[in-house]
Amino acid sequence: MRFWWQLVMSYQEVSMDELSRNVGTPKLDVIEALISAIRSSHADIDAWITTTQQVFPVIQDRGFSAAQDNES
């Protein structure tokens, strides 16, 4: 299943060099922490999510929310 998913996805991988050229240091540090958490455990991923949401709050798309409300 995982192999099939990888074949059908139309994304392009990004190298760390490309990231370092296009992402600021604070966000690059967070990305590296995510990679480390993924390599460690589910608990580390959960901790990463909690910490990251405090530093970089989730952006709420009010336009999307309004469109969803209009459909109800």
Secondary structure, DSSP 4 states (H G I P E B T S, - for coil): -HHHHHHH-------HHHHHHHS-HHHHHHHHHHHHHHHH-HHHHHHHHHHHHHHSPPPP-HHHHHHHHHH-
